[in-house]
Amino acid sequence: MTGLATGDVFVLGAGAMAEAFIRGVLQRGALQPAQLCVVSRNPQGRAVALQGQYGVRAGSYAQAAQARLVLLAVKPGDAADALAQVEPYLHGQPLVSFAAGVTMRWLEEQVQGKSPVVRTMPNLPVAVLAGVTAVAFPEHGLLPADRAWIRFLLEQLGTVVEVPESLMDAVTAVSGSGPGFVCAFLEAMEQTAQRLGMDPQLARPLLLQTLAGTAQALREWELSPAELRQRVASPGGTTQAGLAVFERGGLAALVSEALTAAANRSAELGQAFVSTGRR
Ligand SMILES: NC(=O)c1ccc[n+]([C@@H]2O[C@H](COP(=O)([O-])OP(=O)(O)OC[C@H]3O[C@@H](n4cnc5c(N)ncnc54)[C@H](OP(=O)(O)O)[C@@H]3O)[C@@H](O)[C@H]2O)c1
């Protein structure tokens, strides 16, 4: 743990994302329950439920003052109100935001420059500690030990990749919406498997292990998807017959259009959180 900061973490919001974080850091022993303080909008609501389930403290906004790190885990539309509540208790503790589309500049303005701001984009599988979180760190103002600690804490939820903030809309399309796109493909495969005679109890494990196994093979053999595809598709074989249909139907162009639409929509939603010019 050399080079890592340590201390208490204040979690603003007590929903799905807050719970994924809490579960991850506790299950893996990265933090003790007493180091986590959580606040929900309704003081008797979900924060208290998390206290009962994980032994963390359900607290008040003022407890952010004692924390070494503040996590923003409220919906983007609630971020301004939630930050206004903690802003008086900030004195340089880094603020790590999970809020999709909310820019670093806007966050800095909300907290009047009192905290260095880190923006993240986790995806849904963080809830089962197998997610991927893209992180944009600020260029200045964050201590190396805090940066290493933030990365370490996020790694408890799965893989972490560092990106410049300018790539966040693209990340949102690829890994944020990615589970939805993968599921749409799986859904179509599952429906066809049933048409070909399988019942869902048989089709589902075949599909899920095909997905997980392909990902593992790509990682272990350090191959690109194109390379592995070529290995599976022998000339004149079954895979090649299916891939020819994808090619005729323009799968690559369709996927490109879908991801571009997602990235554009992310940029549109983020328009509400560009700089206000206030600070
Ligand atoms: N879930 C995911 O997989 C995922 C993935 C990527 C990004 N995110 C981001 O993570 C953030 C949280 O999403 P979520 O799915 O966890 O939302 P959620 O389940 O709806 O939870 C939101 C929490 O915020 C609390 N809250 C709202 N206003 C507050 C305030 N003023 N003070 C204190 N707490 C307040 C709510 O309190 P009450 O319980 O009292 O209503 C609730 O506990 C979002 O910004 C989202 O963009 C989530």
The ligand as an ORCA input file, in Angstrom:
! r2SCAN-3c Opt
* xyz 0 1
  N     -25.834      2.406    -12.030
  C     -24.858      2.295    -12.920
  O     -24.469      1.189    -13.353
  C     -24.142      3.525    -13.420
  C     -23.239      3.415    -14.490
  C     -22.579      4.573    -14.917
  C     -22.783      5.778    -14.297
  N     -23.679      5.858    -13.271
  C     -23.880      7.161    -12.644
  O     -23.943      7.000    -11.236
  C     -24.792      7.990    -10.693
  C     -25.748      7.322     -9.722
  O     -26.574      6.435    -10.431
  P     -27.424      5.319     -9.667
  O     -27.849      4.341    -10.688
  O     -26.665      4.853     -8.464
  O     -28.683      6.217     -9.175
  P     -29.818      5.840     -8.119
  O     -29.830      4.359     -7.860
  O     -31.047      6.528     -8.545
  O     -29.305      6.539     -6.760
  C     -29.174      7.912     -6.630
  C     -28.974      8.257     -5.164
  O     -28.750      9.653     -5.061
  C     -29.390     10.115     -3.903
  N     -29.574     11.566     -3.946
  C     -30.261     12.329     -4.833
  N     -30.169     13.624     -4.500
  C     -29.422     13.688     -3.377
  C     -29.002     14.739     -2.534
  N     -29.308     16.026     -2.793
  N     -28.256     14.432     -1.446
  C     -27.933     13.155     -1.168
  N     -28.293     12.106     -1.923
  C     -29.043     12.382     -3.008
  C     -30.704      9.360     -3.880
  O     -31.267      9.455     -2.576
  P     -32.673      8.724     -2.232
  O     -32.321      7.280     -2.144
  O     -33.072      9.300     -0.923
  O     -33.583      9.061     -3.372
  C     -30.194      7.948     -4.252
  O     -29.753      7.257     -3.106
  C     -25.522      8.650    -11.860
  O     -25.033      9.962    -12.028
  C     -25.202      7.798    -13.054
  O     -25.024      8.607    -14.205
  C     -24.356      4.767    -12.826
*
